[in-house]
Amino acid sequence: MSEWGDVFGFGVCGEPQQAGFNELSISRVSHLQEIRVTAGSVGLAHAALVSDTGHLYTFGKGKYGRLGNGYESNNNYPMKVSGVLKKKRVVKVSCGAFHTAVVTSNGELYTFGRNDSGQLGVVWKNTPSTTTTAKTDVSNLPHYNLPNKDKEKEKQEEIPLLTEPQMVNFFSGRVVQNVACGTNHTLISLGRGELYGFGDNSFGQVGVIGEKKYFAPVKVSLELSGVEFGAPVSLISCGSSFSAVVAGRKLCTWGKNDKGQCGQGFLTEFISAPALVPTLAKIDIRSVSCGLEHMGIVSQSDGAVYMWGSNSHAQLGFGDILNTVLVMSAQESSSSTQTPFCVNPRQVKEALFNKRCYSLSCGSYHTAVLTEAREVFTFGLGDFGQLGNNVASNASSPYHVRLPAHKGEHKPLVAFLEAGGRFSLCGTIFKPLVTISSGTFKEDTDQILAFDNYSDIQIIANGNERTKAHKIMLSRSEQLQNLIKDLGQELPLEVDPVPLALALNYLYKGDFNEQAEREFLNKAGNIVPIDFWRQIVKASESLRLEYLRDYSLRKIQTLSGAKDVVPALVPLPHLGDHLSNFVNKDLFHDIVFTYENSGVQEYVYAHKVILAGRCERFRNEFSGNFAESKMAAIPIDGILDATNAGNAPTGVAFKRMLYYLYTGNIGDNWLEENPDVAVDLLMLSNEYGLDHLKQCIESFMVTNAIDVENVSSLFQLANTYEATQLKAFCEYFIMCEIDNVAMTEGWKNLDSELAQQITSKRKPVSENAGKDGKCTLQ
């Protein structure tokens, strides 16, 4: 598999000869270097892609602002959409005929494009809730443009539109889960079974009896169709002038039905309210899609594909014989249309008969199907090569599309598949990135100065004012460490409180800047700056802080204009390097952990201020009503027993976790030298809420520890301990090596639900594949 994945397009997206896909052959979508695409959608003449980083890219025809790039010109290649989406993470996108809608990670809905029927759901000032023949005044609207009018080609009123994304404020404060765009209407679903629609309602496609157009979202009720109240809406789709939802495992359709596209078993001009599709009432549905005048679903239980509606261009995929029957039926029917149609869902067989299908997508006059084996099949209109069969001709039955592979690689495994006007789009799976954040060591240790509860020494300034401190931090100064080793709990110093506070701030945090200078100068009150720095020199000498002393001397030199020679500044050693000397050492310790190792009681020494500063769980245990807060020695046998799944010696992983807390890292090459401890450390990182440590372990495992034999057990481990990056990579690995992995004991012992997550996307092709167990992942 390509590390970055591929996106393939076939057909025409936008104007012929302009969109970069005007050849009949399948092409890789260009200008996506180092962009991992996770989802996509295709409209009538444009397309949109979502990257794994949450960015939105659009290309194709730009008229009416449907690309969201601030203007109406075409994009031949994918370009990032910015504006209000620049700092948002897009997770879902849907392209209509002339508009686009996206859902962000926090459940916000944004729309852009044509809005003559209210399909954007954005209510502007002077825009009526329902349209009339009056022209809308839009001169004061943001991002508003009017298309250039060609009086010889079209006679139209000014069309309201948005060329940049705008949030649909109606749903502010609520979480939008899914969105679907039709030709001129939009559906969205929320939690708790809530469904809303807006836009053109000429044929009842919004799902509400009443107005012809809705410029603001209106709630759609499914109760009269037989769906239980509050049943979750799992799938939604919009066709040209009809709609479909799956709620409570039941399929409901409504809207235009002159070609039987609602699948209700009869023809009528339209169906004005959601109605249950009776022939599919007992079938669980995993995928649903509406085309221009046809529709299809994929069954969850057996992966069968069912189609119905218009078959004007063989888009139902029934094959030549059945297509002929449908043509004859249309000619003999009393309907005014002579277009072949099917009013009841009928299973597509032919090349799909023995296939378990995963999803389908209906374009204007063609259909694309993705199988669990990640194969692509298409049928219907192929005048611009949108079927991927390298010719400009139709296919009446499913055609197996062969996607090009990189040299020396497996055939591409398709992750998503979308069909639109005269274009098809598919993206392949890619190797997931495992990232390691910068960690919070600096932020965590900076707050230690304020942890009075864990103080083990008091500094007495000028004989009376006391300041709580911590020996482990004061000992950062080597000279001061030697001084306090023999002291009790008091350190008398002849220094003023404010210079002392500044010196301690530097000692604990290890840096000093102009902002800190101003802060402490303000605290000192009405004092001459040069005198202030003289006091700092005295305080730094008392605490044996040469760097701060020399820094202050330079300040004095600058203020006085003197030219005395000041030694070069030598900063304190890194705090992590300093604290590493105290890991499991009894010097200054105030907490002990204990466990039994082969009948011998072992002890681990630690310092509460470090553990509490770096780990919320320890902070709660030490400061709350937990039993641990009152123990002199905390037993950890239960934790180690629960996590010791690998071959690591008892307590080794716990000690290394403490090393991480003290230093902010695991140690150079330590995991490479102790790989058996990785599993225990992963479990401990989850147990103690240490996300950065977990990322470090995940990165090591992905790079060094995964093979065909152990990937199933690591997949289950990652799921149990919420190691999301490791889980994603294991899933990718198994998808690539499914035949080899399926022969291992680990796969046989894998939890059935986890196995289903894989097999629902790709099943093993042969029970005898991959006996050598070798990993061929590229």
N, C-alpha and C positions, 0 to 999 in steps of 0.2 A: 504494500500500500504506500501511496505517496504520503510523506510526512505532513504535507499541507492539505492533502485531499484535492480533488478535482471537481470542477463544475462544468458540465457538458450542456450544450444547447443545440437544438436542431429545429429548423424552420426559420421563420422570420419574426423578429420582435421589433415592431415599429414599421417604418417605411421600407418597402423592398429596395434593395441595393444600398441601404444606408445603415443597417443595424449591425453589420458585421457577421450576420448569420444567413447570408443570402445564397450560400451554397447548399446543395442537397446533402452533403456529407455532414456527419456529426463533428462538431467543433468544440474544443475547450474554450470556455469563456475566458478571455484574456483580461489583463490589468487586475488580476487578483493575486499577485505575487505575495506570498507570506500572509495570506488572509485565509483563515479557516472558516468555511461557510457551513452553518448548521441548519439553515432553513431557507425557504424561498417561496415565492408566489408569482404567478403569471396572470396578467390581465388581458384585455383585448389586444393591446399593442404595446404593453410595457411589462417590466418584470422588476422584482425586488429581491434582495438577498440579505440575510442576517448573519453576521460573523459571530464567532465564539466570544468576542470581546463586547458584543452588544451593539456594534455599529450597523447602520442600515446603508445599503448600496442599491441604487436604482439605475435602470437603463431602458432604452426604447423610445417610444414616442412621448414627447413632452407636452403636447397640447393640453390646455386646461390646467397645467401645473401638476399633473399627476405624478411627476418624478420628485417633487418636493424640494427642488434645488433653487427655487427663487425666480425661475423664469419658465418659458414655455418651449424652449428649443429642445431638440432631440439629444439624447446621449447614446452614442454608438456602443459605449462600453460602460461597465458599472462605475459609478461615481458616488462617493460618500455623501450622505445627506447630513447637513449640519444644523444650523439654526437652534431651535429649542431642544433638539435631540442630541446636541453635541455632548452634553454631560449626562445623558440618559442611557440606560442599558435596554436596548430593544430585544424582546424575546419572541414576539410573534408579529407576522405581517400578512396582510391580505390585499390583493390587487383586484379592484373592480374594473369595469370597462373604462372609466375616465377618472377614477379616484383611488386613493390608497389609504389604508388604516393600519396603525401599528399599536401594539401593547407593550409597555415597558415592564421592567422587572418588579416595580412597585405597584403595578396594576393600573397605571394611567393609560388613557386612550388618546391618541393623536391622529388627526386626519388631514388630508390635503387633496387638492384636485378640484374637479367640477362639483358645484353645489346647487345647480338649478332646481333640484328636487329635494334638497335638504339632506342629501346622502352623507354629508360630513358631520351632521349632528351639532354643528356650531351655530348657535343662535346669535345673530348680530342685531344691532340697533336698526330699526326700520325694516327688519325682515319679518313678515307676517308668519304666524304659526302655521298657517296653511296658505298656499299660493293662490293668487288670482291672476287675471290677465294683465294686471298692472306691473310695470317694470320696477324692480327693486332698486332703491337708491343705495348704492354701495360706494359712493365716492369717499366716505370717511373710514373705510375698513382697512385694517393692517394687511400687508402683503397681498393687496388686491390688484389684480390686473385684468384687463379685458382682452380677449383674443382679437387679433386683427381681422376685421370683417371684410370678406370678399363678396361684394354684392352680386357678382355674376355667378358665383358658385353656390351660395347659400343665403337664404333669407332667414335671419334669426334675430331675436332680441339679445341685448347684452346678457351674457351668462355670468352669474356670480361664481367665483372660484378662489381657491387659496393656492398659491405657488410654494408656500412653505408650511411645514407642519404646525398645527395649532392644537392645543389640548382641548378636549371636549369636557368643559367644566361641569356638565350635568352629572358626570360620574366622579367628581372630586370627592375624596374621602371614602370612596368605595373601591373595591378591587375588581377590575375587569379581568376575566379569565381568558376569554377567547373572542375573536372577531372574524366576521366573514363579510365580504363585499360582493354585491351583485352588479348588474349593469348600472342601476341608479338607486340602489337601496343598500342598507347595511344592517346586520344583526350583531349583537354582542351578548355575551352571557356573563353573569356574575355568579357568586356562590349562592347556595341555598335554592337552586333551581330558578333563579331570576333570569328572564330573557327580555331584551329590549330591541326595538327596531326603529328605523327612521329612514326617510327618503321617499322615493316614488311608491305609491300604493294604488296605482291605477288598476291593478289586478289582485289587490288584496295581499301582495307579497310581503308587506310589513307585518301582517298577521293581526291587524286591528280593523274592525269594520268602522268606517267613518269617512275621513277625508281622503282626497286623492294624493296628497303629499303631506309628509310630516317633517318639519324643519327641526323639531326637537324630539329627542328619544321618547318613545311611548312604551309602556310595559305590555308584553305579549303574554297572554294567559294560555296555558296548555291543559288546564284542568278539564275543559269540556271535551277534549280529545281522548280522555281516559287516562292521562298521565297523573300519577299520584302527586298531590300538592307537596311542593318542596323537593321533588325528585331532582337530583343533580343533572344539569345539562352537560353531557360529555362531548358532544359533537355538534357543530353547526356548519351550514353551507348555504350559499346563495347562488341561484342561477340567474338567467336573464330577468325574468319577472316571476320567479317562484322561489320558495325557501324550504329548508329541511333542517330538523334538529333531531338528535337522539337524546332522550331524557328518560331516566328510569328504565333504561334498556329498551325503550320503545321508539320507533321512528314515526315522526309526524311530518307531514308536508302540507303546503298551502300555496296559493297564488295561481298563476296562469296554468291552465290544464288542457289547452286545445290540442296538444299532441300526446296527452296522457302522461305528461312529465311528472305529475304528482303521484303516479303509481296507484291510484285509487280504484282502478278497474273499470273506469268509464271516462268518456270525454265530456268536458264542459268548458265554458269560456274561462272560468276561474273558480277557485275555492277560496273563500274570504277569511276562513279561520283555520287554525291548525287541526288536522285530522289524522288519526292513526292509519298507517298503511296496513290493511288487514292481513295480507298474505305473508307479511314479515313479522307478525306479532310475536312469534315464538323463536325468532332468530336474534341472537346477540350480535351486535354490529360493532366492528372495530374501525371501519372507515366509511365515510359517506362523502359524495361529491356531486355537485350540480353543474351541468354545462349550460349551453345556450337554451336548448330545449330537450335535453335528456339528462339522465341521472343514473347513479349506480351506488352500490354498497359492497363491502367485503364482510363476509360472515366471520365471527370470532372463532367459532367451534371448528370449522373445517377449511377456512380460508377460501370459500367459494365466492365468486363474483356474480352479482345479479344486476341486470341493467333494464331500463325501460325508458319510454318517451319517444322522441323523434328518432327515426333511423334514416333520415334523408341522405346521409353520406356514409352509411354503414357504421356509424359511431357506437352502435350497441354490440358489435362484434359477434353477431350470431352466425356468421358464415353465409355463403351464397344461397343455400337451399332455403333456410329459414328467412333470409332477407327477401327472397322471391315471394314467399308466403305473405310476409308483411306488406309487400307492395300490392299484392292481389287483394288483401283484406282492406287496404286503404281505398282502392278503386271501387270495391263493392260496398264500402260503408256509406252511410247517409251523411257523413261529415263533409263539410265544404272543402276540407283539405284533401289533397291526393298524395300527401307525403306519407310514406310508410311509417308506422308508429307501433308502439307496444304499450298497452295501458296497465299491464300487470308485470311485476318483477319476474324476470326469467333468467335462469342461470346461463352464464357464458361458458361454453365447453371448448370444443376445438383444442387449441394448444394449451388452454388453461385447465383442461379437465383433470389432470393428475397433479396440478400445482396447488400448493397452499399459498394463497396471496396475502399480502400484508397491508397494502393500501392501494387506492386508485385516485385518479384526478381526471375530471372531465373538462375538456377545453370547449371551444365553440362548437366544433363538429368532429372532434376526435377524442379518444380516451387513452389514458396511459395507466398501466397497472404495474405495481411492484410486488414481487413474490417474496416469501420468507427467505428464499435462497439468494435474494438481492438481484434477481433478474428483472429486466424491463421488457414489457410487452405493450404494443400499441395497436390501435385499429381505428378506422374511420377515414376522414378526409386527410389527404396527404399532398395537396397541391403545391405546397411550398417546402416539402421535405420534413414536415413536423412529426412524421411517424418514425423518423430515423432509419428508413429503409433504403436510403440513397437514391430514391426515384421520386418523381412528382406524380404519384398515383395513390389511389385509395387502397385500403386493406379492409376486407369485409370480415376477417377473422383475426385473432391476435397474432401479431408479428413479433418474433423474438429479436430485440434490438441488441446488437453487439457493440459495446462501448470499447473504444481503443484503450489499451493498457500501456503503461510506461515500459520501456525495454527491460526485460528480465524480471518483471513484477507479476504478481497475481493479476487476474482479471479484476477490474474495479468492483468494489462492493458498494452498491448504491444506498445512501442513507435517506434521501428524500427525492420525490418525483412530483413534478407539477406540470400541468397542461393549461394552455390559454388559448388565445385567438388562433394564430397560425404558428404557434411556437410551443416547444416542450423543453423542460429544464430539469436536470437532475444533478445532485451533488453526492459525492462519495464520502465514505467514512475516512477519518484522518487520525493520525497518531495524536492523542491528547497531550497537551502541554502540562508538565508538572512544574509549578512555579513555587519559589520559596520567597516569602515576604522578607522585609528587612528586619523583622523582629521588633520587640519592644524593650530590649535590655536597657537602653539609655533612658527611656521614659519611666520604666519601672524603678530603676535605681535612683533616679533624680528625686523621687518622692520619699526616699528613705529618711531624709533629714527631718521630715515631719512626723515620723513614727515614734512618738514619745513612749508608747506602751512597751517598746522593746529596748529601751535605753538601759545600758549597764554601767554608765559612768556619768557624772555630772561635772561640768566645767564651772568653776567658781570665778567669776570675773570681778576683779578689784575687791575681792574679799567678801562680797555679799550677793551679787546677782548670779543665779544658777541657770545653766543651760544644759539640757539633757542631750547626751550624745551616745555614740556606740563605739566600743573599743575596736571592733573589726574595721570600721571606717576610719577612725583616727590613726590606726596603724598603717594607713596608706603612706604615711610619712615614716620612713624607716627609723629616723631618729626618735620620732614620737612613739613608735611602737616599743622601742627599747625602754622608753620612759614609763609607759603605762603598764608594762608587764608586771612591775613590782608594786603598782598602786592598787588601792582598793576601789571604791566607787566614786572617788572625788579627785579632781585635777585642778588645783588652784593656779590661776594665772593672773598676773597684773596687767590687765588689758581692758579697755572699754567695751561695753556690750555690742555696739554697732560694728566696730572693726572685727570683733570676734565673730559676729554673725556672718560678715562677708568672708572671713577666712574659712569658716566652716562650710559655707556655701561652695567655695572653690574646692575644698578638700573632698567634699562628698560628690560634687558633680564633675570636677576635673577640668572645667573650662571657665573662662571669664571673658566678658564682652562689655561693650559700651552701655548696653541696656542695663546690665547688672550694676555697672558703675553709677549710672544716674539713679537707679533705685536706692542704692545704699547711701549715696550722697544726700538724697532727699530725707532719708531716715535720720541722718546725722544732724539735720537741722541747720542752723546758721553757723556754719563752720567754714573757715577758709580752706579751699581745696588742698593747698599744699600741706596744711596741718592734718587734714583728713588722711592723706596718703602717708604721712609720718606715723599716724596711729596704726595704719595697715601694716607698715613695716614692723612695728613693735609686735602686733598680733601675729604676723606670719613668722617672726623669729621665735615667739613663744611656742608656736605649734610646729616649728621646724619646717616651714614651707618655703624653700629657697626660691621656687619659681615666683610665688606671689610676692615675696620680699623684693626680688629683683625687678619684677613688673612695677611695683610701687616706687622703687628707686628711680626707674626710668620716668615715671610720671613726675616725680619731684624734680628730676633733672630738667624736664621739659618746662615745667612751671617756673623754675628758678632761673633758667637760662644757663645753668652750670654745664660744664663740659667734662665732668668726672667720668671715668671709665666704669661702665656697668657690665658685669659678666653676661655672657650669652644666656638666654632663657632656656632652661631645661625643664620641660613640663613633667608632671607626674606620670608614672606608668599607667597604662590602660587599666581601668577598674577591674575588668574581667581577668587580666593577668594577675592583679593583686589578689582578688578573691579566690583564684584557683589554688592558692597556697593554703586555704582554710577548708577545702572540701574534705569532709570526714577527718578533721583535725580537732583535738580537744581544746586548743588555744581559744579562749574567749567564748567557747560554746555555751549555749543555754538550753539546748534541747537534744534529746537522744532518741534514736529509733532503734528498735531491737527486733531480732528475728532468730529463729533456730536454724542452724545449718549442720546437718549430719549429727544431730544430738548436742551440738555446741552452741551456746548462746552468743550471737554476734551483736555488735553495737555499731551504730553509725552516728557520728557527732555532727551537729549542724547549728545554725544561728537563726533564730526566729526572724530577725529583722530582714535577712536576705530572703528567706522562704516566703514571708508574708508580703514583702515588696514585689516579688516576682510571680506569685501564684495566688489567685483568689481563693482557691480551696484551702490552702494553708492559712491564709489571712482569716478566713471565717472560723476555721478550727481553733486558732489560737486566741481569737478575740470574742467568740460567742459562748454559748452554753454547752458546747461540745465537751465530751469527756476528755478529749485530747488536750484541752486548754488547762487541765488540772493535773496532767500526767507528767512525771519526771522522765519517763521513758515510754515512748509510744510503740506498741507492737504493730508490725506491718506484715506479719505472716499471712493474714487473710488476703491482703492485696497481692502479695507475691504468689500465693497459691492460685489466685484467680487469673493472674496474668502470665504465669510461667508455662506458656504453651510451647516454647521452643526448647533448645538444649542449653540455655544459659544457666550458669551456676546461680543458686539462690542469692538474691541481693545485689548482684552485679548490675542489673538494669536499673535498680533503684538508686544505687550510688552514681551511676552515669547520669541519671536524670538530675540528681543534685548538682553534679558538675555542670550540667547545662544551665541550671538556675543560677549558679554562681558566676558563670562566664559568658552566657549567651550563645554558646556553641557546643557541639558534641566533642570536639577535639579532632585535630587533623589526622585523617586516615584511621581514626579509632574504629569506625564501623567496618572498614575493609579488613582490619585485623581481628575483629570480633563480630562477624556477620550473624552468628547465632543469637545475638542479643537484640537484633533489630525488631523481631516480632514482639518481644517483651516491652521494648521501649515504645513501640507503636501503641500498645495497649495502655501503658502508663501515661503516655501523652494524652490519650483520650480520657483516662480516669481523672487526671489532674487538670484538664482543660488547657493544655499547652499546645496551641495551634501551630506555632512556629516550629516547635520540636517535631510535631507530627508531619509537617511539610518536609522537614529535613529527612525523616525516616522514609517517607513516601518516595522522595527523590532517589534515595539510595536503593530502595527496593526495585524501582522501575529500571534503574540503570544497571543493577548488578544481580538481582535476586530472582527474576521471573523466568520460568521456563515452562515447557508444555506440561511437565509432571506436577508442578506446584501451583500453577496459575489458578486452578479452581479453588483450592483451599485459601489462597491469598484473596481471591475475589470474595469469598464468604467472610474472611477475616475483616477485609476492608468495609464490607457492608455492616458488620456487627459493631465495629469501632469507628464508624462515621469517617473513614478515610476516603473522602470523595474523589480525590485525585487518583489514588491507587485503584479505587474501584473502577473509575472510568478507563484507566489504562488496561486493567485486567479484562474488562469487557471488550475493549478494542482488540486485545491480543487473542481472546477466545474467538471473536468474530473472524479474525484472519486465519486462525488455526483450528477451526471447529472440528474438522475430521480427525486431526491428531489428538486434540484435547479430549474428544468424546471417547477415546479408547483408554483413558487413564482411570485409576482408582479414585483420584480426586474428583473427577467429573461424576462418577457414580455415587459418591458420597455428598455431592453438592445439594444444598437445600433445594427442594422442588420449586419453590417460588423464584429463587434466584436463577435456577436453570431455565425456568419459563421466560424470564426476562431476556435471556439469550435466544432460546429457540423460537420465540415469537418473532424475532427479527431474522434469524438465520438458523436453519436446522442442518445437522450433519448430512452430507450427501451420501456417504457410504459407510457402513459399519466396519468395513475392513481397511479404511483409509488410515494412513499415518502410523503404522505399527512401529516405525523406527523411533518415534517420539522426538524427532529433531525439530528444533525451532527454525522456521524459515522466515521469520518476521523481518521485513526490511525497514 
